[in-house]
Amino acid sequence: MTGYVMFRKDRLGRRGGGVILYIKESIQAYEIKLDKEAECEEAVWCNIVTGNSTLTVGLVYPSPNISMEENEKNTQRYQRSE
């Protein structure tokens, strides 16, 4: 898309899937990698710089096949990665 920077993470080993995040070009942003423990197959993370602060934004696609327990465990991992 014109005027936007694309951050994406494709699903590996299977057709389709993945996540994509577009951020306006006028906004300073860069992709970051989380701790291996907190990584998700379909997630992309970036930092957005706003003046004197930085905002971390993540886009995560949780599989509909994961249990509520596993989903809660993943949420806790992301919170620890801050």
N, C-alpha and C positions, 0 to 999 in steps of 0.2 A: 504494500500500500504506500502510495506516495506520501511523503511527509512524516512517516513513522519508521521507527527502528523495530525490527522483529527479533524476539527472543523465543527460541523453540527447543523442544526436546521431543524427538520422535520415539515412538514405541519401537523397541528393538526386537528383531526376530519374528515379528508378525506384521501382517498387512494392516494398514490403517492405524488410527490411534495417535496418541501423543498430545502435547499441549503447545499452545502458541500465545504469546503475549506481545501486543503492540504498544509502544510508547512513543508519543510525539517527539519528533526530532529536536524540537526546541528545549526539551527536558533532558538534562544530563543524567544518563543511566548507564549502568554496566552490569553484565551478568556475573553472578557469584556462584561458587560451588559450596555446598554445605558439607559438614562432616559426613563421612561415609555412613555412619550409623543412622543418620537422619535422611539419607537420600531415598528417593522414591523413583520407581521406574518412569513414571510420567509426571514430572514436576520440573518447573523452571523457576529460578530465583534471580532477582536483580536488586541492586541498590539504586535508589533515585536520590540525587543530590539536590537539596533545596536550601539555598542560602548556606547557613552554618551547620545544617544537620543532614543526616542521611536516613532515608526511609527504606527498609527492606520489604520487598513485595514478593510474594510467592504465589504461584498458580499450581495447584495439585489436583490431579484427577485420581480419586480413589476408585479402585475397581469395585463394581457392584457385588462382586463375589466375596469380598473380605468381610469377616465377622465384625460385629460392633466392638469386641475386645481388641482386635487388631487395629481397627480404626482409631480407637482411644489411645492405644500404644503409639501409633504414628503421630497423633496430635501431640502427645507428651514429648516425643523426640524432637519435633519441630520447635516446641517452646523452649527446650533445652539448648537448641542451636542458636538462639538469639545472641 
